[in-house]
């Protein structure tokens, strides 16, 4: 469970059901939880892949896939699928992407797309983006 540029494979936009406030903030470091997905998010991931969570224009979490199998939750029709992940790093109030050179690297969830976006589609230099993400979380983290 190490935050490393080579393990960061995806970015995912997340949001609260009400549209306000940051989600998943109550899950501390090493917390295992169910990350919600919509019915259109069937992305192949592997155990150990790390996902950066973006919400409200802020980077908030890096989570690591514990079980890549999507589970169905019939009680949540908007985001009926979940995947088991573990929190690797968290920035308590989030880190605004515009506050960093990462914004200049075209680090975005592709115009609000909530799907799981492979990092290789986010920018031209995947290794550089991974290093920037690690630096941001190391310099602004609650815990790693």
C-alpha positions in Angstrom: 0.0 0.0 0.0 2.4 2.6 -1.3 1.6 5.8 -3.1 3.7 5.5 -6.3 3.5 7.1 -9.7 3.6 3.8 -11.5 0.5 2.5 -9.5 -1.7 5.4 -10.4 -3.8 4.1 -13.3 -7.1 6.0 -13.2 -8.9 9.2 -12.3 -12.6 9.2 -11.3 -14.9 12.1 -10.7 -17.2 11.5 -7.7 -19.9 13.7 -6.2 -22.4 13.7 -3.3 -26.0 12.8 -4.0 -27.1 16.3 -2.9 -24.5 17.9 -5.2 -22.8 19.7 -2.3 -20.0 18.7 0.0 -17.2 16.3 -0.5 -17.8 12.5 -0.4 -15.8 9.7 1.2 -14.1 12.2 3.5 -15.1 10.1 6.6 -13.0 7.2 5.4 -9.5 7.5 7.0 -6.2 6.1 5.8 -6.3 2.3 5.2 -10.1 2.4 5.4 -11.8 -0.2 3.2 -15.0 1.1 1.5 -17.3 0.6 -1.5 -16.5 3.2 -4.2 -19.7 3.8 -6.2 -20.0 3.6 -10.0 -22.8 4.2 -12.4 -24.1 1.5 -14.6 -21.9 2.7 -17.5 -18.6 2.3 -15.7 -17.4 -1.1 -16.6 -13.6 -0.5 -16.7 -11.2 -3.3 -16.3 -9.0 -2.7 -13.3 -6.6 -4.9 -11.4 -6.0 -5.4 -7.7 -3.4 -2.8 -6.6 -4.3 -0.3 -9.2 -4.7 3.2 -7.7 -7.4 5.7 -8.6 -7.3 9.4 -8.0 -10.7 10.8 -6.8 -11.6 14.2 -8.1 -14.6 16.2 -6.9 -15.7 19.8 -7.3 -12.5 20.6 -9.1 -10.4 19.2 -6.3 -8.2 16.2 -5.9 -9.2 14.5 -2.6 -8.1 10.9 -2.4 -6.0 8.2 -3.8 -7.6 4.8 -3.3 -6.2 1.3 -4.2 -8.4 -1.4 -5.7 -8.8 -4.3 -3.3 -11.3 -6.3 -5.3 -11.9 -5.3 -8.9 -15.3 -7.1 -9.1 -18.2 -4.8 -9.4 -21.0 -5.5 -6.9 -24.6 -4.5 -7.5 -26.6 -2.5 -5.0 -30.3 -2.3 -5.9 -30.9 0.4 -3.3 -28.9 3.0 -5.2 -30.2 3.2 -8.8 -28.1 6.3 -9.7 -24.9 4.5 -8.8 -25.8 0.8 -8.4 -22.3 -0.6 -8.7 -19.5 -0.6 -6.1 -16.0 -1.8 -6.0 -13.9 -2.4 -2.8 -11.1 0.1 -2.4 -8.8 1.2 0.3 -7.7 4.8 1.1 -4.0 5.4 0.4 -3.9 9.2 0.7 -6.4 11.9 1.5 -6.4 15.7 1.5 -9.0 16.8 4.1 -10.4 19.8 2.1 -9.2 18.7 -1.3 -6.6 20.3 -3.5 -7.8 22.7 -6.2 -6.3 21.6 -9.5 -5.9 25.3 -10.5 -3.5 25.8 -7.6 -0.9 23.7 -9.2 1.1 23.0 -12.4 -0.9 19.8 -12.6 -3.7 22.0 -14.1 -1.4 22.9 -17.0 -0.8 19.2 -17.7 -4.5 18.9 -18.8 -5.3 16.8 -15.7 -9.1 16.7 -15.9 -11.9 14.2 -15.8 -12.5 14.9 -19.5 -15.2 17.6 -19.2 -17.0 16.2 -16.2 -17.1 12.6 -17.4 -17.8 10.5 -14.3 -16.4 7.3 -15.8 -13.1 5.7 -14.7 -10.6 7.5 -17.0 -7.3 5.8 -17.6 -4.4 8.2 -16.7 -2.9 7.6 -20.2 -5.9 9.4 -21.7 -5.5 12.4 -19.3 -2.2 13.7 -20.5 0.7 13.2 -22.8 3.2 12.3 -20.2 1.7 9.7 -17.9 4.8 9.3 -15.7 5.0 13.1 -15.2 1.3 13.2 -14.2 1.8 10.3 -11.7 4.8 12.1 -10.1 2.8 15.4 -9.8 -0.1 13.6 -8.1 2.3 11.9 -5.6 3.9 15.3 -4.9 0.6 17.0 -4.4 -0.6 14.3 -1.9 2.8 14.2 -0.1 2.8 18.0 0.3 -0.9 18.4 1.3 -1.9 15.1 2.9 -3.7 14.3 6.0 -1.9 10.9 6.1 -0.2 8.6 3.7 
